[in-house]
């Protein structure tokens, strides 16, 4: 069984909300659990979008912004424009995110580091296997979105990169 098959199986187990799946072949036994036994599973609940009935037309009120509000709004707009140019690097699998290959080792990348295609960015532990995650992008690390030793989901953004 190849890694792609295992990753697809993990996606299906999560999609179907199964607690555990075991597959046995002549030379392989694979068990996938959505959480450790005895530890409650955690779920993220997304708010549902509901259609609101049309509200009556609001009364127009004219306000004057203070210089601080105007500066803050301009800064927020500039920040959102800058973030629009950033490229997210996403997790290729479910697992535990580690910034370095060991507790006494330096982080693979830090904010401000320039990366190239093939640069090791982090380690993701999945089913007791430590997988080096390599960059598919050339650029500069602007933001690290995940804390060390925290679980990550498939396709979850890990880093924001400014292309060079």
C-alpha positions as CSV (number, residue, x, y, z in Angstrom):
1,X,0.0,0.0,0.0
2,X,1.5,3.4,-1.0
3,X,1.5,6.6,0.9
4,X,-1.1,8.2,-1.4
5,X,-3.5,5.3,-0.8
6,X,-3.1,5.7,3.0
7,X,-3.7,9.5,2.7
8,X,-6.8,8.9,0.7
9,X,-8.0,6.3,3.2
10,X,-7.4,8.8,6.0
11,X,-9.5,11.4,4.2
12,X,-12.3,8.9,3.7
13,X,-12.3,7.9,7.4
14,X,-12.5,11.5,8.4
15,X,-15.2,12.3,5.8
16,X,-17.3,9.3,7.0
17,X,-16.7,10.3,10.6
18,X,-15.5,6.8,11.5
19,X,-13.8,6.2,14.9
20,X,-11.5,3.4,13.7
21,X,-10.8,1.4,10.5
22,X,-8.5,-1.7,10.3
23,X,-7.2,-3.2,7.1
24,X,-5.3,-6.4,7.0
25,X,-3.4,-7.9,4.1
26,X,-1.0,-10.8,4.1
27,X,2.1,-8.6,5.0
28,X,0.3,-5.4,6.3
29,X,-2.0,-4.4,9.1
30,X,-3.1,-0.8,9.1
31,X,-5.3,0.8,11.8
32,X,-6.6,4.3,11.5
33,X,-8.1,6.0,14.5
34,X,-9.6,9.5,14.5
35,X,-8.6,9.9,18.1
36,X,-6.6,8.1,20.8
37,X,-8.6,5.6,22.9
38,X,-9.8,7.1,26.1
39,X,-9.2,10.7,24.8
40,X,-12.3,12.5,23.6
41,X,-12.2,13.5,20.0
42,X,-12.3,17.2,19.3
43,X,-14.4,18.7,16.5
44,X,-14.5,22.2,14.9
45,X,-18.1,23.4,14.4
46,X,-18.6,25.8,11.6
47,X,-21.5,28.2,11.9
48,X,-24.3,27.6,9.5
49,X,-25.2,30.3,7.1
50,X,-28.8,31.2,7.1
51,X,-30.7,33.5,4.8
52,X,-32.1,36.5,6.7
53,X,-35.3,38.1,5.6
54,X,-34.9,41.5,3.9
55,X,-34.5,44.1,6.5
56,X,-36.2,47.5,6.2
57,X,-34.0,50.2,4.6
58,X,-31.7,51.7,7.2
59,X,-31.8,55.4,7.9
60,X,-28.7,57.2,6.4
61,X,-26.5,58.6,9.2
62,X,-23.5,60.7,8.2
63,X,-20.4,60.3,10.4
64,X,-17.1,61.9,10.3
65,X,-14.0,59.7,10.8
66,X,-11.2,60.9,13.1
67,X,-7.7,60.9,11.7
68,X,-6.8,57.9,13.9
69,X,-9.7,55.9,12.4
70,X,-8.8,56.9,8.9
71,X,-5.1,55.9,9.4
72,X,-6.2,52.6,11.0
73,X,-8.5,51.9,8.1
74,X,-5.7,52.6,5.6
75,X,-3.3,50.4,7.5
76,X,-5.8,47.5,7.5
77,X,-6.4,47.9,3.8
78,X,-2.7,47.9,3.1
79,X,-2.2,44.8,5.3
80,X,-5.1,42.9,3.5
81,X,-3.6,43.9,0.1
82,X,-0.2,42.6,1.2
83,X,-1.7,39.4,2.5
84,X,-3.4,38.9,-0.8
85,X,0.0,38.6,-2.5
86,X,1.1,35.9,0.0
87,X,1.0,32.2,-1.0
88,X,-0.1,29.6,1.6
89,X,1.8,26.4,2.0
90,X,-0.7,23.7,3.1
91,X,-0.3,20.5,4.9
92,X,-0.3,17.5,2.6
93,X,-1.5,15.2,5.4
94,X,-3.1,14.9,8.8
95,X,-0.7,14.6,11.6
96,X,1.3,16.5,14.2
97,X,3.3,19.6,13.1
98,X,6.9,20.0,14.3
99,X,9.1,23.0,13.4
100,X,12.3,20.9,13.8
101,X,13.5,17.4,13.5
102,X,14.1,17.0,17.2
103,X,13.6,18.8,20.5
104,X,17.3,19.9,20.6
105,X,17.5,20.8,16.9
106,X,17.0,24.2,15.4
107,X,13.8,25.0,13.5
108,X,13.8,24.1,9.8
109,X,12.6,27.6,8.9
110,X,12.0,30.9,10.6
111,X,10.1,34.0,9.7
112,X,12.2,35.9,7.1
113,X,14.0,32.9,5.8
114,X,14.3,32.5,2.0
115,X,13.2,29.1,0.8
116,X,13.6,27.3,-2.5
117,X,11.8,24.4,-4.1
118,X,12.8,21.3,-2.2
119,X,13.7,23.2,1.1
120,X,12.5,21.3,4.2
121,X,10.0,23.4,6.0
122,X,8.8,21.2,8.8
123,X,8.1,17.7,10.0
124,X,4.6,16.1,10.2
125,X,4.3,13.0,12.2
126,X,1.6,10.7,10.9
127,X,1.1,7.2,12.3
128,X,4.5,7.2,14.0
129,X,6.2,8.2,10.7
130,X,8.1,11.5,10.6
131,X,7.6,13.1,7.1
132,X,9.7,16.0,6.0
133,X,7.5,18.6,4.2
134,X,9.4,20.2,1.4
135,X,8.6,23.5,-0.3
136,X,7.0,23.6,-3.7
137,X,7.5,27.3,-3.8
138,X,10.4,29.8,-3.9
139,X,10.0,32.8,-1.6
140,X,10.4,34.2,1.9
141,X,8.6,32.9,5.0
142,X,6.3,35.7,6.2
143,X,4.2,33.9,8.8
144,X,4.1,30.6,10.5
145,X,0.4,29.7,11.1
146,X,0.8,26.6,13.3
147,X,2.3,26.2,16.8
148,X,4.9,23.5,17.3
149,X,3.6,20.1,18.3
150,X,0.0,20.9,17.4
151,X,-2.2,18.7,15.2
152,X,-2.9,19.7,11.6
153,X,-5.5,18.7,9.1
154,X,-5.1,17.9,5.5
155,X,-4.9,21.0,3.4
156,X,-4.5,23.3,6.4
157,X,-2.3,26.3,5.8
158,X,1.0,26.0,7.6
159,X,3.1,29.0,6.3
160,X,2.5,32.2,4.3
161,X,5.2,32.8,1.7
162,X,6.0,36.0,-0.2
163,X,7.1,35.0,-3.7
164,X,10.5,36.2,-4.8
